Amino acid sequence: MDLRQLRYFVTVAEELNFSRAALRLHMSQPPLSHQIKMLEDELGIVLLERNRREVKLTAAGRTFLHDSRALLDQAQVALQRARLSGQGRTGTLRVGMATSAIDRVLPAFLAGVRERGALAQVVLTDMGSEDQVRALTQDRIDLGFVHARVVAKALARRPVHIEGLAVVLPEGHALAGRSALGLLDLAEEPMITFSREHRSALFDSLVAACMNAGFSPRLVHVARHPMSMFQMVRQGLGICVVPASYASAAGTGLCVIALPPAAGVIQIDAVWRPDITSPLLQEVVDFVLPDLVPTMG
């Protein structure tokens, strides 16, 4: 028994007429009848009752028809998956992503993977930029989305997102009523910042931006997560400057004011190892990442 015989049987069972089935299969009737007889002999059961007037399925034939269709469908799926795999469009893609990229980059990235028709399972891990670089070198992830300040010469990279900064203040703060602020307006404010151990790229970006504006920031408190920073601001411990995508989740009791581009921007780069010859990764690099245009957002 082979798939060809199953296809012959299914066609005859659907037509219940050998002549019409032979036409559908682009073959003559005698070889078709012979193949069905061989199939029945191999199975040791009668699948089709036929006489001069009609062809009918037996009870065994009806059961076998159901299962034959399922087998043919499964074979077609296997063929399609094999073709996609050969084209690098199926498999598991392990992706690391900086927290600030999850809201702004992840939706477009996943949409791009789906639009390519890839049957890829994306396994996502929220990771710091430095952790992603280590994970790439150790082959624990296939693709990373990191802050561009992270230097990794051995990795290929492509910019995928740029966004500005925002200052988060308590609602009752003296600066909360201002329609616009610059970094220099924050020179005397106690600041809550990310721990350099956990978010070194963001920490360094803030310090560099303040120094470029002409002052050294008063870094009083540190936190590992933006929600912790916002709660500290809410308690009046200071203000914080964060990527705009973080500030959108600040919540009640806080005032968010966007800073001008001159205050600095945060760039997210996609990074990967160029020596890895994964067809799926190459598909993503060639066709998905180019659509992630790094405009200010």
Phi, psi and chi 1 to 4 in degrees:
 res  aa     phi    psi   chi1   chi2   chi3   chi4
   1 MET       -  132.6 -178.0  175.9   60.5      -
   2 ASP  -136.2  174.9   57.1   31.7      -      -
   3 LEU   -62.7  -31.8  -68.2  177.1      -      -
   4 ARG   -63.2  -43.0 -178.1 -179.4   50.9  125.2
   5 GLN   -66.0  -38.0  -73.2  177.8  -44.8      -
   6 LEU   -61.9  -41.8  -67.8 -178.3      -      -
   7 ARG   -64.6  -39.0 -171.7  167.6   65.5 -106.5
   8 TYR   -61.1  -47.5  -69.3  165.3      -      -
   9 PHE   -62.6  -44.7  165.8   69.6      -      -
  10 VAL   -61.2  -40.4  168.1      -      -      -
  11 THR   -65.1  -44.8  -55.5      -      -      -
  12 VAL   -63.2  -42.4  173.6      -      -      -
  13 ALA   -64.2  -33.4      -      -      -      -
  14 GLU   -75.4  -36.3  -70.9  174.0  -12.5      -
  15 GLU   -86.1  -29.2  -66.3  -69.2  -16.7      -
  16 LEU    50.5   38.4  -67.1  178.0      -      -
  17 ASN  -161.8  120.3 -177.9  -72.1      -      -
  18 PHE   -68.3  -34.9  -84.3   84.5      -      -
  19 SER   -65.7  -47.4  -63.5      -      -      -
  20 ARG   -66.4  -37.8  -70.0 -164.3  -60.7  -90.9
  21 ALA   -63.1  -40.6      -      -      -      -
  22 ALA   -63.4  -38.4      -      -      -      -
  23 LEU   -62.7  -44.1  -74.7  173.2      -      -
  24 ARG   -61.3  -35.3  -86.6 -179.2   57.7 -176.1
  25 LEU   -89.7   -1.5  -67.0  165.6      -      -
  26 HIS    57.5   49.6  -55.0  -71.8      -      -
  27 MET  -146.6  168.6   62.8 -172.4  -61.2      -
  28 SER   -84.6  164.0   59.9      -      -      -
  29 GLN   -70.8  -42.8 -177.8  175.5  -25.5      -
  30 PRO   -57.2  -46.4  -27.3   36.6      -      -
  31 PRO   -62.8  -32.9  -21.4   32.5      -      -
  32 LEU   -66.2  -46.4  176.3   58.7      -      -
  33 SER   -60.6  -38.3  -62.0      -      -      -
  34 HIS   -64.9  -41.8  178.8   65.3      -      -
  35 GLN   -65.4  -39.8  -71.1  -66.0  -32.1      -
  36 ILE   -65.3  -40.2  -61.9  -60.7      -      -
  37 LYS   -64.8  -39.9 -177.4   64.9  168.4   59.6
  38 MET   -62.6  -39.6  -72.6  177.3   58.8      -
  39 LEU   -64.9  -44.9  179.6   60.3      -      -
  40 GLU   -63.1  -41.4  -70.7  178.5  -38.1      -
  41 ASP   -63.2  -40.6  -70.7  -14.2      -      -
  42 GLU   -66.3  -40.2 -178.2  176.3  -11.5      -
  43 LEU   -77.1  -24.6  -64.5  173.5      -      -
  44 GLY    76.3   24.1      -      -      -      -
  45 ILE  -141.3  159.3   55.0  174.5      -      -
  46 VAL   -92.8  123.6  176.2      -      -      -
  47 LEU   -96.3  -33.6  -61.0  171.5      -      -
  48 LEU  -130.5  128.3  -64.3  159.1      -      -
  49 GLU   -92.5  123.0  -67.2  178.1   -9.3      -
  50 ARG  -135.1  143.9   53.4 -106.9 -157.1 -151.4
  51 ASN  -140.7 -167.8   54.7   42.6      -      -
  52 ARG   -67.3  -24.6  -68.7 -178.9  178.2  -85.8
  53 ARG   -98.2  -31.3  -64.1 -171.1  -57.0  -83.7
  54 GLU  -156.4  164.6   62.4 -180.0   -7.1      -
  55 VAL  -124.7  129.6  176.9      -      -      -
  56 LYS  -131.0  148.4  -64.2 -167.7  -59.9 -176.3
  57 LEU   -78.8  137.9  -76.8  165.4      -      -
  58 THR   -80.5  172.4   63.8      -      -      -
  59 ALA   -58.5  -42.8      -      -      -      -
  60 ALA   -64.4  -36.2      -      -      -      -
  61 GLY   -64.1  -40.2      -      -      -      -
  62 ARG   -64.6  -41.7  -74.3 -169.1  -67.8  -86.4
  63 THR   -64.0  -43.6  -61.0      -      -      -
  64 PHE   -68.2  -31.6 -167.6   64.6      -      -
  65 LEU   -63.1  -45.2  173.4   61.0      -      -
  66 HIS   -59.0  -47.9  176.3  -87.8      -      -
  67 ASP   -70.9  -33.3  -67.6  -21.4      -      -
  68 SER   -66.0  -41.9  -65.1      -      -      -
  69 ARG   -60.5  -42.8  -77.5  171.2  168.7  158.2
  70 ALA   -62.9  -40.5      -      -      -      -
  71 LEU   -66.3  -40.9  -75.5  169.9      -      -
  72 LEU   -66.3  -39.9  -70.2  171.6      -      -
  73 ASP   -63.4  -42.3  -71.9  -15.4      -      -
  74 GLN   -65.4  -37.9 -174.0  174.1   -5.4      -
  75 ALA   -64.2  -38.2      -      -      -      -
  76 GLN   -66.4  -40.3 -173.0   61.0   35.8      -
  77 VAL   -63.3  -43.1  169.1      -      -      -
  78 ALA   -61.4  -40.3      -      -      -      -
  79 LEU   -64.6  -44.7  176.0   61.9      -      -
  80 GLN   -64.0  -42.2 -178.3   68.0    5.4      -
  81 ARG   -64.9  -38.4  -73.8  178.7   63.2   86.2
  82 ALA   -63.9  -42.3      -      -      -      -
  83 ARG   -64.0  -44.6  -74.2  172.8  174.7  164.7
  84 LEU   -62.8  -40.0  -70.5  172.2      -      -
  85 SER   -63.4  -41.4 -179.6      -      -      -
  86 GLY   -63.5  -26.6      -      -      -      -
  87 GLN   -91.2    2.6  -61.3  166.3    5.6      -
  88 GLY    76.1   30.7      -      -      -      -
  89 ARG  -119.9   23.0  -61.7  169.9   66.0 -175.7
  90 THR  -150.0  160.6 -173.0      -      -      -
  91 GLY   123.5 -165.8      -      -      -      -
  92 THR  -111.0  129.0  -61.2      -      -      -
  93 LEU  -113.4  115.8 -171.7   70.1      -      -
  94 ARG   -90.9  118.4  -57.2  164.7  -61.5  171.1
  95 VAL  -122.4  128.9  178.1      -      -      -
  96 GLY   -99.8  145.8      -      -      -      -
  97 MET  -146.9  127.2 -170.7  161.5  -73.0      -
  98 ALA   -63.7  146.5      -      -      -      -
  99 THR   -54.2  -40.4  -54.7      -      -      -
 100 SER   -68.1  -13.6   57.6      -      -      -
 101 ALA   -90.7  -13.6      -      -      -      -
 102 ILE   -64.8  -45.0  -68.8  176.3      -      -
 103 ASP   -74.4  -39.4  -74.4  -21.4      -      -
 104 ARG   -95.5  -29.7  -57.6  -63.1  177.1   92.7
 105 VAL  -104.4  -41.8  177.7      -      -      -
 106 LEU   -56.8  -48.0  179.8   59.7      -      -
 107 PRO   -57.6  -44.6  -24.5   35.1      -      -
 108 ALA   -67.6  -36.3      -      -      -      -
 109 PHE   -65.1  -48.1  172.5   71.2      -      -
 110 LEU   -63.9  -39.2  -67.5  178.1      -      -
 111 ALA   -61.9  -39.6      -      -      -      -
 112 GLY   -64.8  -40.1      -      -      -      -
 113 VAL   -62.6  -44.3  170.9      -      -      -
 114 ARG   -66.4  -40.9  -63.4 -172.8 -170.8  104.4
 115 GLU   -63.8  -28.6  -74.4  172.4    8.6      -
 116 ARG   -73.8   -6.4  -71.5  -64.5  -57.4  168.2
 117 GLY    75.8   16.0      -      -      -      -
 118 ALA   -74.7  135.5      -      -      -      -
 119 LEU   -92.6   48.0  -59.2  175.8      -      -
 120 ALA   -89.6  137.1      -      -      -      -
 121 GLN   -93.2  114.1  178.3 -173.8   10.3      -
 122 VAL   -91.4  117.8  176.8      -      -      -
 123 VAL  -103.3  111.2  177.6      -      -      -
 124 LEU  -103.5  138.4 -175.8   70.6      -      -
 125 THR  -130.6  126.7  -55.6      -      -      -
 126 ASP   -75.1  113.0 -177.6    2.9      -      -
 127 MET  -138.7  148.6  -54.7  174.5   71.6      -
 128 GLY   -65.8  158.3      -      -      -      -
 129 SER   -60.8  -45.1  -63.0      -      -      -
 130 GLU   -64.9  -37.8  -65.3   81.8    1.1      -
 131 ASP   -63.5  -35.7  -69.0  -23.9      -      -
 132 GLN   -65.8  -41.8  -69.9 -176.7   60.3      -
 133 VAL   -59.9  -43.9  170.7      -      -      -
 134 ARG   -64.4  -41.6  -76.8 -169.7  -69.0  -89.8
 135 ALA   -64.8  -35.4      -      -      -      -
 136 LEU   -66.2  -45.2  -77.6  164.9      -      -
 137 THR   -66.6  -25.9   58.9      -      -      -
 138 GLN   -96.1    7.3  -63.7  167.8    4.4      -
 139 ASP    58.9   37.4 -165.6   28.5      -      -
 140 ARG   -97.4  -17.0  -68.6 -172.4  -75.1  113.6
 141 ILE  -136.6  161.6   61.0  173.1      -      -
 142 ASP  -100.4  -28.7  -55.1  -59.6      -      -
 143 LEU  -147.0  140.5 -179.4   68.4      -      -
 144 GLY  -128.3  154.2      -      -      -      -
 145 PHE  -122.4  105.9  -69.3   89.2      -      -
 146 VAL  -121.9  163.3  -56.3      -      -      -
 147 HIS   -72.3  137.1  -67.9  106.4      -      -
 148 ALA   -64.4  -17.6      -      -      -      -
 149 ARG   -70.9  -16.7  -70.2 -177.7   65.2   87.9
 150 VAL   -72.6  124.7  175.2      -      -      -
 151 VAL   -99.5  125.5  177.3      -      -      -
 152 ALA  -146.1   92.1      -      -      -      -
 153 LYS   -64.6  -27.8  -65.8 -179.0  179.8  178.7
 154 ALA   -78.5   -7.1      -      -      -      -
 155 LEU  -103.3  144.6  -60.5  178.4      -      -
 156 ALA   -79.8  149.7      -      -      -      -
 157 ARG  -145.6  156.1   63.5  170.5   59.5 -140.4
 158 ARG  -147.1  126.4 -175.1 -176.1 -174.1   98.2
 159 PRO   -66.9  136.8   21.7  -30.9      -      -
 160 VAL  -128.0  -13.9  -64.5      -      -      -
 161 HIS  -161.4  140.9  178.8   69.7      -      -
 162 ILE  -132.7  134.1  -62.2  175.2      -      -
 163 GLU  -142.7  158.5   64.5  177.7  -57.4      -
 164 GLY   -86.2 -176.0      -      -      -      -
 165 LEU  -106.3  161.1  -60.1  171.9      -      -
 166 ALA  -140.9  149.7      -      -      -      -
 167 VAL  -101.8  136.5   57.2      -      -      -
 168 VAL  -112.6  123.3 -178.9      -      -      -
 169 LEU  -126.3  156.7  -49.0  147.9      -      -
 170 PRO   -64.3  148.0  -16.2   28.8      -      -
 171 GLU   -56.4  -32.7  -79.4 -174.0  -16.4      -
 172 GLY   -89.4    7.0      -      -      -      -
 173 HIS   -66.6  149.5 -166.4  -78.5      -      -
 174 ALA   -60.7  -28.9      -      -      -      -
 175 LEU   -90.8   -5.7  -62.4  176.2      -      -
 176 ALA   -65.2  -24.8      -      -      -      -
 177 GLY   -85.1   -3.4      -      -      -      -
 178 ARG   -75.0  141.1  -61.2  -90.1  -66.9  -88.7
 179 SER   -79.9  -21.8   58.8      -      -      -
 180 ALA  -150.0  148.5      -      -      -      -
 181 LEU  -138.0  152.6  -71.7  173.1      -      -
 182 GLY  -116.6  167.5      -      -      -      -
 183 LEU   -60.0  -37.7  -94.7 -178.2      -      -
 184 LEU   -62.1  -25.1 -162.9   55.4      -      -
 185 ASP   -66.0  -16.4  -64.7  -43.0      -      -
 186 LEU  -101.8    6.9  -48.4  177.0      -      -
 187 ALA   -58.4  -34.3      -      -      -      -
 188 GLU   -96.6    1.2  -58.8  -57.7  -39.8      -
 189 GLU   -85.5  136.8  -61.3  -66.5  -30.2      -
 190 PRO   -66.8  132.3   23.8  -31.8      -      -
 191 MET  -113.2  143.8  -71.4 -168.1 -178.5      -
 192 ILE  -103.8  127.5  -57.8  159.5      -      -
 193 THR  -132.7  169.3 -173.6      -      -      -
 194 PHE   -70.1  147.6  -71.9  106.8      -      -
 195 SER   -62.5  130.3  161.8      -      -      -
 196 ARG   -63.6  -27.6 -166.0  177.5 -167.5  -74.9
 197 GLU   -63.9  -35.2  178.8 -176.2   -2.3      -
 198 HIS  -101.9  -25.7  -65.9   91.3      -      -
 199 ARG  -139.1   60.2  -63.2  -78.5 -163.8  -83.1
 200 SER   -62.3  -36.4   65.5      -      -      -
 201 ALA   -64.0  -43.0      -      -      -      -
 202 LEU   -70.6  -39.7  -68.2  177.9      -      -
 203 PHE   -58.9  -49.9  179.6   94.0      -      -
 204 ASP   -64.9  -36.1  -68.7  -15.6      -      -
 205 SER   -63.9  -41.9  -66.2      -      -      -
 206 LEU   -65.2  -47.6  172.5   62.0      -      -
 207 VAL   -61.2  -43.7  172.5      -      -      -
 208 ALA   -64.4  -40.5      -      -      -      -
 209 ALA   -64.1  -43.0      -      -      -      -
 210 CYS   -65.2  -42.2  -67.8      -      -      -
 211 MET   -63.2  -39.5  -63.6  -61.9  -71.8      -
 212 ASN   -65.0  -30.0  -72.1  -22.7      -      -
 213 ALA   -79.8   -9.7      -      -      -      -
 214 GLY   105.8   16.6      -      -      -      -
 215 PHE  -149.1  160.0   70.9   96.4      -      -
 216 SER   -98.2  123.9  179.7      -      -      -
 217 PRO   -68.0  146.4   26.0  -34.4      -      -
 218 ARG   -86.7   88.0  -66.2  179.3   57.0 -160.2
 219 LEU   -86.3  104.0  -55.2  179.0      -      -
 220 VAL   -99.9  -43.3  179.5      -      -      -
 221 HIS  -127.4  152.1  -55.6  -74.0      -      -
 222 VAL  -126.5  154.4  -64.6      -      -      -
 223 ALA  -147.2  159.4      -      -      -      -
 224 ARG   -94.7  -22.2  -67.9 -177.1  -61.9  176.1
 225 HIS  -131.7  143.6 -166.3  -84.3      -      -
 226 PRO   -59.0  -34.4   14.2  -27.7      -      -
 227 MET   -63.6  -34.9  -68.0  -60.2  115.0      -
 228 SER   -66.5  -40.0  -59.1      -      -      -
 229 MET   -62.2  -44.5  -63.9  173.5   68.5      -
 230 PHE   -64.1  -36.7  -60.6  151.6      -      -
 231 GLN   -67.7  -37.8 -172.9   59.6   20.1      -
 232 MET   -63.1  -42.0  -69.9  179.0 -178.7      -
 233 VAL   -61.8  -42.3  174.1      -      -      -
 234 ARG   -60.2  -31.9 -158.9  173.3  -83.2  112.4
 235 GLN   -85.1    3.2  -63.3  -60.4  -41.3      -
 236 GLY    79.8   20.7      -      -      -      -
 237 LEU   -82.5  -12.0  -62.6  177.8      -      -
 238 GLY   158.0 -168.7      -      -      -      -
 239 ILE  -115.9  170.9   67.1  168.5      -      -
 240 CYS  -141.7  150.2   64.8      -      -      -
 241 VAL  -115.3  121.7  175.0      -      -      -
 242 VAL  -138.0  165.3  -65.5      -      -      -
 243 PRO   -58.1  146.1  -25.6   34.8      -      -
 244 ALA   -57.2  -33.5      -      -      -      -
 245 SER   -65.1  -33.1   56.9      -      -      -
 246 TYR   -68.6  -45.1  -75.7    5.8      -      -
 247 ALA   -61.5  -25.8      -      -      -      -
 248 SER   -64.6  -16.5   62.2      -      -      -
 249 ALA  -105.8   18.8      -      -      -      -
 250 ALA   -62.4  -38.5      -      -      -      -
 251 GLY    90.0 -169.0      -      -      -      -
 252 THR   -74.2  157.5   59.5      -      -      -
 253 GLY    80.5    3.5      -      -      -      -
 254 LEU  -127.0  153.4  -61.5  174.2      -      -
 255 CYS  -115.7  129.7  174.1      -      -      -
 256 VAL  -113.7  126.5  176.1      -      -      -
 257 ILE  -126.9  123.0  -59.2  175.8      -      -
 258 ALA   -68.7  139.8      -      -      -      -
 259 LEU   -94.5  150.6  -66.5  171.7      -      -
 260 PRO   -68.2  157.6   25.2  -34.2      -      -
 261 PRO   -54.7  -28.5  -26.4   34.6      -      -
 262 ALA   -62.4  -21.6      -      -      -      -
 263 ALA   -72.9  -13.2      -      -      -      -
 264 GLY   123.7  157.7      -      -      -      -
 265 VAL  -133.1  159.6  -64.4      -      -      -
 266 ILE  -110.7  124.7  -62.0  -63.9      -      -
 267 GLN  -110.2  134.6  178.4  174.9  -47.3      -
 268 ILE  -106.7  128.7  -60.8  -67.4      -      -
 269 ASP  -113.5  141.8  -73.7   -5.1      -      -
 270 ALA   -82.5  135.5      -      -      -      -
 271 VAL  -132.2  147.0  -69.5      -      -      -
 272 TRP  -158.3  164.7   65.6   94.4      -      -
 273 ARG   -85.8  119.4  -76.0  175.7   56.2 -179.0
 274 PRO   -70.4  -14.4   24.5  -32.6      -      -
 275 ASP   -86.3   -4.9   61.0  -44.7      -      -
 276 ILE   -85.6  125.1  -61.3  -62.4      -      -
 277 THR  -103.1   48.1   57.1      -      -      -
 278 SER   -80.4  122.2  159.6      -      -      -
 279 PRO   -58.6  -37.1  -24.2   34.6      -      -
 280 LEU   -66.4  -45.6  177.5   56.2      -      -
 281 LEU   -60.9  -41.7  176.8   59.9      -      -
 282 GLN   -63.5  -38.0 -162.1   61.7   50.8      -
 283 GLU   -59.8  -44.7  171.3   88.3    0.5      -
 284 VAL   -66.8  -43.9  168.7      -      -      -
 285 VAL   -63.6  -40.6  168.3      -      -      -
 286 ASP   -79.1  -32.6  -70.2  -16.2      -      -
 287 PHE  -123.5  -21.6  -62.1  105.0      -      -
 288 VAL   -97.6  -50.3  177.2      -      -      -
 289 LEU   -60.8  -38.0  -63.6 -175.3      -      -
 290 PRO   -60.3  -21.9  -27.2   37.0      -      -
 291 ASP   -82.8  -10.0  -70.2  -24.2      -      -
 292 LEU   -87.9   84.5  -57.4 -179.7      -      -
 293 VAL   -78.6  124.9 -179.1      -      -      -
 294 PRO   -80.5   73.7   29.9  -33.8      -      -
 295 THR   -97.0  158.9   56.4      -      -      -
 296 MET   -61.8  128.3  -79.2  -72.9  -70.1      -
 297 GLY  -152.2      -      -      -      -      -
